[in-house]
């Protein structure tokens, strides 16, 4: 077995262990368990980083052109951004939402064809790395924003029904969740926009059109873009906050996730 695939399966095991650890921390708030979980997630990220580098060297291009590569790369960016957020603001409980999401993406990738395929046709273009990095960065930031939004909805529901469970004391306050969700969207939306623009320019150089309505990926991405544009417009001009924005955030990311699972990215 190739070393890059060995590292992939090691990453899968480490993300699974980190998920269990973060869930245990969410249940008991055990600090040693959180520290172990954090190191498991970080080690998994390093393992995945090494595997992606090896695969890139083997393939000779940014490894995102197959369903296996796309979902793996998406999970890697999601975990990496979360780890960066942790450096600035320690919120270990967020790991209980990020680690399972990364695990699901890697698990789904494990059922796909893992072979390295040579670039051909439309994919063999210098536009590929520019489009890919911005598009995937935007998706990962929006994914992290959705994690904060999901926690917001859980907290808000408990307060609305006046049924306070243990989970209430484990999650950050509503203001913190709302603020971080917005920060991630405010960074993810411009990245997604640049990714769409570079993709449109790329398509135009090859097919003479900026958009192919028959391509489900492009249509889904465009719909997602309008949803997040509406979310930001409502927040900045009308003052949308709280539950409405959180739901839009979660729905937007679900569209992204379904696109990845069924159409993921260049669908080879």
N, C-alpha and C positions, 0 to 999 in steps of 0.2 A: 504493500500500500504506500502511496506517495506521502511524503512528510506533511504536505499541506492538508491532506485529508486526515492524517493522524491528529494534527493540531485542531482541525475542525471538530473531531469527536471529543477531544480533550476539552475544548471550549463548551461543547454541549453538556458535558458532565459538570464542569465548573459552574455554568449558568444554572443548571438544575440544583446543585448544592447551594448556590447563593440564593436562589428562590426560596428553598426550604428554610434557610437561615433567616432571611428577611421576614418571612411569614412568622417564624418563631419569635423574632424580635417584636413584630407587630402585636403578637399575642401577649408576651410576657415583659416586654421592654427590658430585656436582659442586655446590658451593655457589652459584655464579652461576646455574646452571640452576634450582635451587630458588627463588632470589629472583625470577627471571623468572616461574616458574610461580605463585608466590604472588601476584604482581601481576596476572597474567592471570586467576587465579581471583577476586581481589578486584575487578578491573575488570568481570569477567563478573557478579559479584554486584551491583555498582552498576548495570550495564546492566539487569539483570533487575529490580532494585528500581524503577528509573524506568519500565520497561515495565508493571510491576504497578500502580504509582500511576496511570499514564495509563489503563490498562484499568479500574481502579476508578472513576476519574472519569467515564469514558465510560459504564460500566455503571450506576453509581450504587449499587453494593453491593460487598462483599468478593468479589473474583473467584476463587471456588473451586467454583462450582456445575456446571461441566462437566468432562469428563475432561481436556480440554486445560488448563483452569485449575487443576484439582486437582493434576495431576502437576507443573505449572510451580511452583505455590506450595510444594509439598512439596520440590522441589529447592532453591528459594530459601531456605527455612528451614534445610534440612540444611547448605547451604554457609555460611549466616550463623552458625549455632551453631558450626560448625567453626572459622570465622575468629575467633570470640570465644574459643574454647578456646586458639587459637594465641597470643592476647595474653597469657594467663596462663602457658601452658606450651608452649613451642615444640616441636612434634613434626611436622616437615615430612613425614616418611614417611607419616603418616596421610592426607595429601593424595592419596597414590597409591591410596587406597581410597575416599575421599570424592568426589574429582573424577570418577572414572569412574561412580560411582553417580548423581551429579547429572547427568552427561552422558546416561546411559541414560534417566533420567526425562524430560529435556528432549527427547531424540530421540523417545521414545515419544509425548510430547505433540505433536510436530510432525506426526504422522500423524493427529491427531484434528481434528475440526471446530473452527476457531479463531474462529468468529463469536460476537459478543456476543449473548446471548439475554436477553430481559427476564425478571425473576422472575415466577413464577406459582404459585398454589396454596400448597402447604406451604412452599415456599422463601421466599415473601414474608412474612417474619416477623422481628421484632426479635431473636429467639433466634439467628439465623444467625451474626452475628459472634462471639458468646460461644462457641457450640458449636465453630465452625470454628477459632478461634485456639487453644483449649486442645487440641482433638483433633489438629490438625496439629502443634502444638508437641510434644505427646507422641510422635507418630509420628516426627518428625525426631530427637528425642533418643534414641529407641529405635533408630533407624537408625544414628546415630553410635555408640551402644553396640555394635551388631552389628559395626561396622567394627573396633572394638577387640577384640571377641570373635573375629572371624575371624583377626586378627593373632595373638591368643593361641594359637589352635589350630594355626597354622602354626609358631609358635615351639615349642610343646609337642611337636608331632610330630617336629620335628628333634631335640630333646633326647631324646625317648623312643627313637628309632631310632639315636641317636648318629651321625647323618649331618648334620654341620654344613656348611651351604652359605653362600654370601655373604649371602644374605638374612637369616641369623641376626644378623649384625653390623649390619644396617640397621634392624631392628625394635627397639622399646623392650623392656626386660626384662619377664618374665612378670608380676611384681608390679605394675609400672606399668600394663600393659595391663588387668589384672584390676581394679585400683583405679579407672581411668577408665571402664571398662565399667560398673562398679557405680554410679559417680557419675551417669552418664547415665541408667541405669535408675531410680535413686532419685529423679531429677527428672522423667523422662519418664512414669513410672507414675502419679504423682498428676495430672499434666496430662492424661493419657489418661483417668483416672477422672473428672475434672471434665468433660472433653469428652463422655464417655458419659452422665453425669448430666444435663448441660444438654440433650443430644440426647433423652434419655428424657422430660424435662419438656416439651420442645418438642413431641415426638410426642403426649404425653398431652393437651396443650392443643388439638391439632388432631383427633386420632383417638380420644381417650378411653382410650388404652392406652400403657403405658410401653415396650413392646417388640412389634415385629412379626416373628414367627418366619419369615414368608415372605420377609422382606428379607434377602438374602444378606450385605449389608454389615454389618447389625447382628449377625447370628449370628457372622460371622467376627471382628468386633471383640470380641464377648463371649468367644469362645474364646481370643482373644489376651490379653484381660484376665486370664482365669483362669491362663493359662500364665505370664504375668509375675508374677501374685500368688503362684503356687507357687514361682517362682524366688526372689522376695524373701523369702518365708516360709522356704524352705529355707536361704537364706543367713543370715538373722537368727536363726533358732531352732536349726537343725541344724548350721550352719557350713559349708554347701556352698561350695566354692571351685573354681576351676580349670576343668578340661575339661568337666565336667557342666554347670556354669552357662553356660559359653561356648556349648555346643551348644544349650541351651535358648534362649539369647539370639539366636543365628543363626536357629533355627527360627521363633521368634516374629516376627522381622522379615520372614522370607520369607513368612509368612502375611499380614503387613501389605502387603508389596510386591505379592503376587498379588491382594489385595483392591483395591489401587490400579490395577493394570494392567487387571483385568477388570471391576471394579465402580466404579472411581474416582469420586469420593466420592458425589455425588448423582446420577451416571450420566445426565446430560442430554446 
